[in-house]
Amino acid sequence: MAASIKRSAGLEGDNPLLGIFLMVLFCMMIPFSDAFVKILGQSVSLVTVLVVRFSMQLIFMGTAMLIRRKGSIAHIINLRAYVWWRLFWRSSMQIAGIAGMYFGLRYMPMADTTAICFIYPILMLFVGHFIMKEIVGPHRIFAALIGFCGTLMVVQPNFMSVGLNALWPVGVAFTFVVFMLVTRQMSRGIDPVSVQVVSAAIALVIITLPILIFNGEGFEALDLTWPTPRDWMFLLGAGVIGSLGHLLMTSAVHYAPSSTLAPMQYLEIPFATLIGWIIFSDLPNTMAAWGIAVTVAAGLYIIYREQVALKESHKQSPTELPAEEII
């Protein structure tokens, strides 16, 4: 058993250059999805975006799951109660995160919105320290405080122009932290493709309730509307890019270690800046640009210090673990 575990583990991370390449493609593609959502925010209601987004996820990932499982869904039916509960919270956070990006992109430049969202490594650090009771050294705490100051530098000029709407990306970061914690807790209970399928199905059920209650009651964001042909083009584009992006990230993690890929995610910010400039002629002002730089630097340093701490913990732990602990 132990020997078989070592061989299977060796398949992971055996082509880091390919993993890095796939992650770069992911960082280049996802800002286009955000750009489409920003365009849609001017003409399509939030609930319409959510319905189309999760319907496409259900169709694409459901097809992939059925092909892999030869048409069987027994593994979903037999899921334990705690997995279903975590899937519910995961779907809820995904809905909240998309809603936050929808409103954030509606009022703010893409670069600013994306940069503020990247406060999530800092939030993860504080959650790990104060809630999960993980040991966090002074280097990472100091970097987190610096990164938070950088985020305030991005928020402040936007707050002056759009008011409280500048805080939507901060909410996105919080939802992503909960999303990641819940996903980690159930990672052994269900495979990643099935997670996407069940999450999409649960999200559609959750969305149905506000549609039934508020549709046509004067709440613009919750009014289900039929998109125009132009809107359908952007909706389908956002859905396809989102699905392909997920596959690229999943594949990247298969070929390269997470510690190698984590810093690469920050490439999404310059790509978002470039695409926002080309499509919307939006560029961060001077203070926001400096804030983005500070936030990125702090986030990268936190990732670096986490890698150092991980290496030190490996040195202090036995080199061989029992098979039951590895599984």
Buried (B, 14 or more C-beta within 10 A) or exposed (E): EEEEEEEEEEEEBEEBEBBBBBBBBBBBBBBBBBBBBBBBBEEBBBBBBBBBBBBBBBBBBBEBBBEEBEEEBEEBEEBEEEBBEBBBBBBBBBBBBBBBBBBBBBBBBBBBBBBBBBBBBBBBBBBBBEEEEEEBEEBBBBBBEBBBEBBBBBBEBBBEEBEEBBBBBBBBBBBBBBBBBBBEBBEEBBBEBBBBBBBBBBBBEBBEEBBEEBBEEEBEBBBBEEBEEEBEEBBBBBBBBBBBBBBBBBBBBBBBEEBBBBBBBBBBBBBBBBBBBEBBEBBBBEBBBBBBBBBBBBBBBBBBBBBEBEEEEEEEEEEEEEEEEEE
